[in-house]
Amino acid sequence: MIPNLLTLLNLCAGATAVRFAFNDQFEEALVAILLAGVLDMLDGGMARLLNAGSKLGAELDSLADLVSFGVAPAVMVYAWTMHTAGGIGWVPTLLFCVCAALRLARFNILRDGEPDATGANCYFIGSPTPASAGIILVPMLLEFQFPNEPFDNVWLNGSVIVGAALLMVSRIPTFSLKGRQIPQRYVLPLLLLFCLVVGFAIEAPWATLTVVMFIYIATIPISMVTFRRRQRKATTELVASS
């Protein structure tokens, strides 16, 4: 019950973000999306900790993610700026929602696959929906920090939405932390880095989130290079062993 309750709270947070967006309370809506992200991390970890995973929980998690990281952020950006373009502004919003649904459906199909020698279990295929939600909210984060700059431009936000939507359904490998083992010598530095990020987030939450998202975007080309390197290494080892 506990993991599923956390998943339902994730869904409720995403739906509440939509309500805040309709009331032009965009900072509150963004906080609700962040809460949904925290709950999304907790429910999977709790399921593994309690050995309480189930097919119901897995499907419920995808449905909650579709609401919280597919529909809610797209509607937020539409209510914030894209609505000024009329019906045309709704097209990127729909595209993002559709791509989020396709991304989650593909993830469900591949979720139970066996990891292979390339280390593909250390990568996502395409950008995960929470990361893509963060990408389309970057202009809004910048607007909070620089209200006199034109970050609410329709063309800018439309391009970001379309780019993030296509990234979700692409075959581009992106880093995943789920399949990785952290070497012992890196544990303490990573804990210190985490504490540092939390400290910055408390003092300057919007700036910290913006930096985190730009770092994530910068890692995408790196993930493509390292994935291809793993593939070449696995192919070489396979040929040598045969």
C-alpha positions in Angstrom: 0.0 0.0 0.0 2.8 2.5 0.9 4.4 2.7 -2.6 1.0 3.0 -4.3 -0.1 5.7 -1.9 3.1 7.7 -2.7 2.3 7.2 -6.4 -1.3 8.5 -5.9 0.1 11.5 -4.1 2.4 12.1 -7.1 -0.7 12.1 -9.3 -2.5 14.5 -6.9 0.4 16.9 -6.9 0.5 16.9 -10.7 -3.3 17.5 -10.9 -2.9 20.3 -8.3 -0.3 21.9 -10.5 -2.9 22.2 -13.3 -5.3 23.9 -10.8 -2.6 26.4 -9.8 -1.8 27.1 -13.5 -5.5 27.9 -14.2 -5.3 30.4 -11.4 -2.1 32.0 -12.7 -0.2 30.7 -9.6 2.8 29.5 -11.6 5.3 29.4 -8.8 2.9 27.3 -6.7 2.3 25.1 -9.7 6.1 24.6 -10.2 6.4 23.6 -6.5 3.7 21.0 -7.0 5.6 19.5 -10.0 8.7 19.4 -7.8 6.8 17.6 -5.1 5.5 15.1 -7.7 9.1 14.5 -8.7 10.2 13.8 -5.1 7.3 11.4 -4.7 8.1 9.7 -8.0 11.6 8.9 -6.7 10.3 7.8 -3.3 7.6 5.4 -4.5 10.1 3.2 -6.5 12.7 3.3 -3.7 10.1 2.4 -1.2 8.8 -0.5 -3.3 12.3 -1.9 -3.6 13.0 -1.4 0.1 9.8 -3.1 1.2 9.9 -5.7 -1.6 6.4 -4.5 -2.4 6.6 -4.1 -6.2 3.6 -5.2 -8.2 2.2 -4.9 -11.7 -0.5 -2.6 -10.4 2.1 -0.3 -8.9 4.1 -0.3 -12.1 1.1 0.6 -14.3 -0.1 3.2 -11.7 3.3 4.8 -11.7 3.2 5.3 -15.4 -0.3 6.8 -15.3 0.7 9.2 -12.5 3.8 10.2 -14.5 1.7 11.0 -17.5 -0.4 13.4 -15.5 2.4 15.0 -13.4 5.2 15.2 -16.0 3.3 15.0 -19.3 -0.1 16.8 -19.0 0.6 19.1 -16.1 3.8 20.9 -17.2 2.5 21.2 -20.8 -0.8 22.8 -19.5 1.3 25.1 -17.2 3.3 26.5 -20.2 0.1 26.8 -22.2 -1.6 28.8 -19.5 1.5 30.9 -19.0 2.3 31.9 -22.5 1.3 29.5 -25.3 -2.4 30.5 -25.1 -1.6 33.9 -26.5 -1.0 32.1 -29.9 -4.6 30.8 -30.0 -5.2 27.4 -31.4 -1.7 27.1 -32.8 -0.3 27.4 -29.3 -2.3 24.3 -28.3 -0.5 22.1 -30.9 2.9 21.9 -29.2 1.0 21.3 -25.9 -0.8 18.3 -27.4 2.4 17.1 -29.0 4.2 17.0 -25.7 1.3 15.1 -24.0 1.2 12.5 -26.8 4.9 12.0 -26.8 4.9 11.6 -23.0 2.3 8.9 -23.4 4.3 7.1 -26.1 7.5 7.4 -24.1 5.9 5.8 -21.0 4.3 3.1 -23.1 7.7 2.2 -24.6 9.3 2.3 -21.2 6.7 -0.2 -19.9 7.5 -2.5 -22.8 11.2 -2.4 -22.3 11.1 -2.3 -18.5 11.2 -6.1 -18.0 13.8 -6.7 -20.6 17.1 -8.3 -19.7 20.2 -6.1 -19.4 22.7 -6.7 -22.1 26.5 -6.6 -22.3 26.5 -3.0 -23.6 25.3 -1.8 -20.2 22.1 -0.5 -21.8 20.4 -0.7 -18.4 22.5 2.3 -17.3 20.8 4.4 -20.0 17.3 5.5 -20.9 16.1 5.4 -24.5 15.1 9.0 -25.0 14.7 11.5 -22.3 12.5 10.3 -19.3 9.3 12.3 -18.8 10.3 14.0 -15.5 13.5 15.4 -17.2 11.5 16.5 -20.3 9.0 18.2 -18.0 11.9 20.1 -16.4 13.3 21.1 -19.8 10.0 22.8 -21.0 9.8 24.6 -17.6 13.3 26.2 -18.0 12.0 29.4 -19.7 9.5 29.8 -16.8 12.3 29.4 -14.3 14.3 32.0 -16.1 11.3 34.3 -16.1 11.0 34.0 -12.4 14.6 35.2 -12.1 14.6 37.8 -14.9 11.1 39.2 -15.2 12.1 41.9 -17.6 13.5 39.5 -20.2 11.2 38.0 -22.9 11.4 34.4 -21.7 7.6 34.1 -22.2 8.0 34.4 -25.9 5.7 32.0 -27.7 8.2 31.0 -30.4 10.9 30.3 -27.8 8.6 28.2 -25.6 7.0 26.4 -28.6 10.5 25.4 -29.8 11.5 24.1 -26.4 8.3 22.1 -26.1 8.6 20.5 -29.5 12.3 19.7 -28.9 11.6 18.1 -25.5 8.7 16.1 -26.9 10.8 14.7 -29.8 13.7 14.0 -27.4 11.3 11.8 -25.3 10.4 9.5 -28.2 13.9 9.6 -29.8 16.4 6.7 -29.8 19.0 9.0 -28.1 20.5 7.3 -25.0 20.4 9.4 -21.9 22.0 8.6 -18.5 20.1 6.6 -16.0 21.2 6.3 -12.4 19.1 3.2 -11.7 21.5 0.7 -13.2 24.7 2.2 -11.9 26.9 1.1 -9.1 28.7 4.0 -7.4 32.4 3.2 -6.5 33.1 3.5 -2.8 35.6 6.4 -3.3 32.9 8.5 -4.9 30.3 8.1 -2.2 31.5 10.8 0.2 32.1 13.4 -2.5 28.7 12.8 -3.9 27.1 13.1 -0.5 28.9 16.4 0.0 27.8 17.6 -3.5 24.2 16.7 -2.7 24.3 18.7 0.5 25.8 21.6 -1.4 23.0 21.5 -4.0 20.3 21.3 -1.2 21.9 24.4 0.4 21.8 26.3 -2.8 18.2 25.1 -3.5 17.1 26.5 -0.1 18.7 29.9 -0.7 18.0 30.2 -4.5 15.6 27.5 -5.6 14.8 28.8 -9.1 18.5 29.5 -10.0 19.5 26.1 -8.6 16.9 24.2 -10.7 17.9 26.2 -13.8 21.5 25.2 -13.4 20.6 21.5 -12.7 18.5 21.4 -15.9 21.3 23.0 -18.0 23.7 20.5 -16.6 21.3 17.7 -17.6 21.0 19.0 -21.1 24.8 19.2 -21.4 25.1 15.5 -20.4 23.0 14.3 -23.4 25.9 14.5 -25.9 28.2 12.8 -23.4 25.7 10.0 -22.9 25.6 9.4 -26.6 29.4 9.1 -26.8 29.7 6.8 -23.8 26.8 4.6 -25.0 28.4 4.1 -28.4 31.8 3.4 -26.7 30.1 0.7 -24.6 28.5 -0.8 -27.7 31.9 -0.9 -29.6 33.6 -2.5 -26.6 30.8 -5.1 -26.2 31.0 -5.9 -29.9 34.8 -6.3 -29.7 34.6 -8.6 -26.7 31.9 -10.7 -28.4 34.0 -11.1 -31.5 37.1 -12.0 -29.5 35.2 -14.6 -27.4 33.9 -16.3 -30.5 
